[in-house]
Amino acid sequence: MSHSQINHLTIVGGGTAGWMAAASISRQLADFNIKITLIESEDIGTVGVGEATIPSIRSYNDSLGIDEIDFIKATQATFKLGIEFRDWREKGSRFFHPFADYGIDLNGVAFHHYLARAKIADLPADPAQYSFATQLAWQNRFAQPHPNPPSPLADFGYAYHFDAGRYARFLRRYAEARGVNRVEGKIATTQHHPDSGNITCVTLGDGRTVNADFFVDCSGFRGLLIEKALHTGYDDWRSWLPCDSAIAVQSDKAAELTPYTRTTAKAAGWQWRIPLQHRTGNGYVYASEFCDQNKAESTLLDGLDSTVLTEPRRFQFVTGKRKKIWHKNCFALGLASGFLEPLESTSISLIQTGISKLLEFFPHNGINTADQNEVNRQHAHEFERIRDFIILHYKASNRSDTPFWQHCQTMNIPDTLAHKMEVFNSRGKVVMLEPEAFERDSWVTMYLGFHKFPQDYDRRANTLTSSQLAEQLEKMRNAVHQAASQPLSHADFIQRHCAAPE
């Protein structure tokens, strides 16, 4: 154990990760008199495409005391009820992953078992019919959930789409108002303690040095400290997730302001569409082994539904995770800690959970190896569970119309995911390796969305007679459809409550 007290913390890198860290640390550790410095360079661009989120972003903003309306206006945000998947099961298919559960569990049995029974009995078994959030999304409507919903059917979550660059600037103002010192510059070299190997300071390109007791690496894919300086190693997962490239472009405001992210499966990957108040974010994530850059760019541009505003930006990445996010006196966040393609909008949530680990195990009186080991264990578990969920999107697809999808059909998958799929196929049991980033009904969405219905179901679902089951399902469907027809359109809701200034 190192007994050095942490008096000065330096964050290397700005962007979403750097300024989220700065904002949280300056707020949560305000009573500990820790000097916080953030180093970033205006000359180094950020990836800045993590513009779709999951509901946990709301708790992050709440933890900072950020007013929701102020945040929405500052970042040109829109609301997000979930993710639409087009052409994933097969061409022409469509299903929705809501931030909500399906139906109501009955007699202690998960609702999806009743859907499995309903399918056998030729009763309506489409999970979308039993999801208030899904029906809102299909009708392009939005309402904030009631704090005390009258029925479990009315309970759902929501997240946001927002301009990542504006969000970083919003958090920068917040953090600087709380004493965070921003230093403009590029890291040239790092210096280490001769005995411990800890980082003692970083030297900037102009010769200035910045000393600190503890460093947070938010330098993106480069991992300037955690990898380039400390050589922690990286787990490469491209054998399971072959997409290694992306092209992003901004286009004009969409004619239809949908309250969801759209992902459309393409010949060698998938395309995203993220509607903001003032523009639309678009991108194509693809496997370079099956598609060259020119073809990828034309695929993206041909799939837009509004006028292009920017030149395409190109990225290359290695899907996987850092072997350690906490090594010596360095803690990695964001892309410096690993990368999972943004198919389920987990990039910003992983920054958030990383910050939570840092705060929970913050080494106020020195670094403890046991604490480091636990943080790194949690990091590995979290990444692996999300990894498996994303792999399922490819492995469960019925598409075999291109070499990419043929590869996905035949590729090996992690044993943990294979076990989950086999158990669900056998009896509809959703195996959860707690803690999981995605809850039970998110897995149900994927299994049923890809038409992977189980061979059997929990036979306790037979305690209802056929007529009782039909009656219960009809009541739920009617309640969901009636409630979903009431709210304003998504565009009207924003215009009435939180439209950004022109």
N, C-alpha and C positions, 0 to 999 in steps of 0.2 A: 504493500500500500504506500502511495505517495502522500505525504502530509502537507504538501504545499497548499496554502489557502488560495482560493480563486478571487483575485481582486480585479483582474482585467481580462475581459473576454473579447476576442476579435472574430468577426464573421467575414469570411473571404467569399465574395460574390454577392451580388444584389439579386435582381429579378424577384420572382414570386417567392422562392424559397428563402432567400436572404432577408427580405423585408418581412416575411411572415415570422421568421425566427427573431429578428430584431424587435418587432412589435410585441411578440409574446414574452420574450425575456425581459424587456424593459418594463412590461406591465406586471408580470407574475413575480419577478425578483426585485421589484422596486425597493423593498425594505432592506436589501442586503448590500447596498452601496457598492455595486459592481460596475466598473467602467465598461461601456460597450462601444466598440468601434466596428464599423462596417466598411470594408474596402471593395470598391467596384470601379469599373472603367466604362465610361460612355462609349469607348471604341469597341468594346466587346458586346456583341449582340446577345440577347437571351433567346431561348427557344420560344417562349411566350405563346405557345399554342394550347396550354392547359386551361382552356376557357370553359369547359363543362365540368361540373362538380357533382358530388353526391351530398345527401342532406347533412352530413357532419360539418360542412362548411358553416352552417348556421350556428352550431355550438361554438366553433372557433371565433366567429365574429362576436357572439354573445360574450365570450370570455374576455374580450377586449373592451366590452361596453360600447360597441359600434352600433349606431342606429341603422336599422335595416333600410329605411327610405334613403338616408344619406348615402349609404353604400351603393344602393341600386342606381341612384342618379349619378354618382361619381364614376361608376364603372360601366354605364350604359347596359345594365344587366336586364335579363329577362328571366322568367321562371322556368323551372325544369321539373316535370313530373316523372320522368324516366327516359328510357331509350327505345326508339323504334328500330327494329331489325328487318331490313328489306333484302330479299333474295338470299338469305342465309341458309334456310332449310333446302330450298331449291329456287330457281328463278321464278319470280312472280309471287313468292310467299311473303308473309308479313306477320310479325308478332311484336309484342310490346313488353318491356321489362319495367314495371312500375316500382316506385318507392312505396310499396304497400303490400299487404298480404291479400290472399284471395279468400272470399267467402268468410264463413265463420266455422271454426272447429266445433264439432258436435259430439257430445258424450265422451269427451276426452280424446277423440280421434281427429287427426289432422284433416283439413277440408279436402286436400287433393286426393285422399283415399275415396271420398264420396264421388269425386269427379271420375276416378278410375272405374268405380262401380257404375256411375251414370253412363259412361261411354259403352260399357258392355250392354246396358239396358236400353241403348238408343235414346237416352235423355240428353239435353243440351250439356255438353261437357267442355266447352271452350272456356278456359279460365278467364279470358278477357271479359266475359259477361258477368263475372262476379267480382270485378275490381272497379271501384269508383274512380280511382286515379286513371286507369286505362280508358274508361269511357269519357272522362273529361278530356283526356289527350286526343282521342279520336274525333271529338267534336270541337277541338281547338278552344276549349274553355279553361278557365283557371279560377280557383277559389282557394283561399288559405284554409287549412283544416281548422275545425273548431277545437279549442283547447280541451273541451270535455265532450267528445263526440257522443251523440245519442246512441250510436250503434258501432260495433267493431267494423261494420261495412264502410262507415264514414271516416275511418281513421287512415290517414296516409301521410307521407312526408313529401317534402319538395326541396329542391336545390336551386342553383342558378346557372345561367350562362353569363359570362362577363368578359370584358376586355382585360386580359391578363396584364398588359402594360399599365393600364389605368389603375388596376388593383395594386400593383407594386408601388406606383406613385402615391396612391391613397395611404398605403401602409407606411411608406417612407415619411410622409408628413406626420403621421401618428407617432412613429418611433422617434423622429427627430425632436418632436415636441416633448418627448419623455427623456431626452438627454442622450440619445444615440448619436455618436459622432461619425459622420460619413467622410471617408477619405477617398479621393479620386486617384486611381492609379492601377497599374498592372503588376501582378506578382512576377518578379524575376527569379528569385531564389528563396530558399528557406534555410534557416540555421537550426541546428539541433544541439541539445545538451550532450556532452561527450560520454556521460555515464548512462543516463536514463534513456537517451534517444528521443526524448520529448522535443517538440518544436519550441524554440525559444523566441524566434522572431521571423518575420518575413521581410525581404528587401524588395522595394518597388523598382520599377524600371529606371526611375530618375535618381536612385541611390538612397532614398529615404528608407528608414526601417520602422517597422511597427512591432513592438514587443507585446506579449500577452502571456497569461498563465494558461489559458485554454483557448482552443481554436474551433470554430464551427465551419466546416467546409461546405459551401454552397456554390461551388465553382462549376457545376453542371457535369456533363459527360466527362470532362477532362479529369475531374477528381484531383485537383492540383496538390492538395495536402494528403488526403486519405490514401491516394494511390501513387501519385508521382513522387511524393516526398516519403511516405511511410510504407509503400509497397504491400498493401494488405491483401491483394489478390481479388479475383472476380470469378463468380460462377456464371458460365456461359450457358444459356438455355435455348439457343437457337435450334437445337435438334428437336425441340418441342414447339417452339414458336418461331417459325422461319422468317417472319417479316423483319427486315433489317433496315428499311429505308422509308422515308416519308417526304411528301411534297405538300406544302401548305400555301394557300392563297386566300386573300380576302376579296369578297364580292359585295355588291350593293345590298342594301336592306332587302330582305325577302318580302315578297308580296304577301306571303302567309306567315304570320309570326307564331310559329308552332311552340307550344309549351313543352317541348321535348327535343332531345338530340336525335338526329337520324344517322344511322349507319347503314350503308348499302354494300353488300358483298360484291366484289368485282373479280375479274379473272385471276388476279394474283394478290389479292388482299381485300381491303375495304376502304370505303370513302366516308368521311364524316361531314355533317352539316350542322352548324351551331348558329342559331339566329340570335343576334343581339339587337338592341333598339336601333342602332345606327348603321349596322353592317352585318354581314354573315361571314362566319369563319368556315373554311372548307379545307379538306386535306385528303390525301390518299396515302394510306399505310400499305406497303407492299413488300414482297420478297424479291430482292434483286436477282436471285437465281432464276426466277421465272418471268421477269419483266425488266426491260431496260428503262433507263431514265426518261428517254423521249416518249416511249409508249405510256409510261406512268403519267407523265405530264399531260399528254393529250387525253388520256382517260379521265383525269381530274377535270380538266377544262371543259370537256364535252359533257360532263355530268353536272355542271352548275346550272342553277335556275335563276341567277341574277348576274348582272354585268360585273366583270372583273375589275377590281380597283387597284391591285398591287401585282408586282412581279412575283412569280412563284419562288418560294424559299425551299431549299432542299436540306434534308437531314439524313445522316446515317447513324445507326445505333446498334448496340449489341444487347439484346434482351437478356436480363439476368440481374444478379445482385452482387454487391460488394460482400466479400466474405466476413468482413467486420465493418460496422458503421462507427464503432467506438474503438479506437486503437490509440494507446498512449494518451496524449492530451488533445486528441482531435476527434470530433464527432461530425459525421457526414449527414447531410440532409438533401432531399430532392434528388435530382439526377446524379449527384455525386454518390448517392447511396445505392443506386441501382436504377434499372429502367424496365417497366412493364408497359407495353403499348397501351394507348389511352382508350381502348375499346370500351371499358366500363368506367371511364372518367375517374380513375383512382390516383392520378399523379398528384393532385393537390392534397387529397386525403392522406397520402403517404407522407407528405411534408408535415401535415398536421399531427399524425400519430408519431412521427419521428420527434417533433418538438415536445410532445407529451412525454415521451420516454426520457428526453434530455432533462426536462423539468423535474420529473419524478425522481430521477437518479442523479440530480445535479451534484457534482463533487465539491460542495461548499468547503470542506476541510481536507480535500485531497482525493485522489483517485483510488478506488477500491477495485481490485481485480474481480471480485465476486459480482460487483455491480456491472462492470463491463461485460462479463460473461452472460449475465442475465439479459442485458440490453441486446446483445448480439444474438442470443437465442430467440428472443421475441421478434427481432428483425427478420431472422431467417424464417420463422414460423409464419409471420404475416405475409411475407413475399411469396412463400411457397403456396399458401392457401389461395391467394389472388391468382398466382400463376396457374394453378389447376383449374380455377373457374374460367379463366380466359382460354386455356387450351380446349376446354369443353366446347366452346363456340365453334372451333374448327373440327374437332374430332366427331362431334355429333351431327355435323352437316351431311345431307344426302347428296351434295353436289359432287360430280365427278366429270364435269364438262371441260375442265382445263387441267394441265399438268399440276398446277398448284393445288387444286382441290383433290386431285388424285393422290398427291403426296400426303395431304392432311388425312385422307381416308385410311392410309396404310401406315402412317408413322407410329412409332412406339410412344407411349405416354407414361407419366410417372405412376408408380404402383399405387400411390395414394388416390389418384384420380381413377385409375382402373377399378380399385376396390369400391369407390363411391358409385360408379356407374353400374357395376355388377350388382350391388345390393339394391339400388333403385330398380333396376331391370327385374330383379327377382320378386320383390314385394313392395315396391314403392316407398321404401324407407330412405329418407334423406340422411345420409351420414354426415355428421358435423364434427370436425376436428377442432374443437373450441380452443381459443377464440377464432372465429371466422369473420372476415371482413364483410361477407355476404351471407345473409340469413337464409333460413330454410326456404322461404317462398321465392327467393331469387334463384335458387337451384331448381325449384319446381318450374319456374318460368322457362329456364333453358331446356330442361328435360321435355316438358310438354310442348314448348315452342318448336322444338325439333322433332316432335311426334315420337319421342321415346317413352311411350306409355309402358307401365310395368306389366309384367305377366300376371301378377297377382296383387292384391291390396290387403290392407288390414281388415280381417274379417269381422272385427267389431263394428265396422261400418254397416253390417247387415242387421244390426239391432233395429234400424228403421225399416219398416215395410217399404215396398216399392212405391206405393201411393204416398206414404209419408215423405219419402225421399224426393219424389217429384214435386210435392207441395212445398217442401222446404226450399228446394232449388228455385222454384218459380217465385217464391216470396223474395228471395235474395236478388234475383235478376230484376224483378220489378222495382225493388227499392233502389238498386244501383242506377237503373236507367232513369227513374223519375228524378233522383237527386242530381244526376249528371246533366239534366236538361235545364237546370235553374241558373247556374252562374253566368257571369259575363264572359264574352270572348276574352282570350288571352290579351289581345291587343287593346281591347276596351278597358280591361282591368288595369293595365299599365298606364294607359292614357289618363284614367281617372285618379289613380293613386300614386304613381311613382315615375311619371315620364321624366326623362333626363332633359335638361335644357338643350335647346337647339345648338 
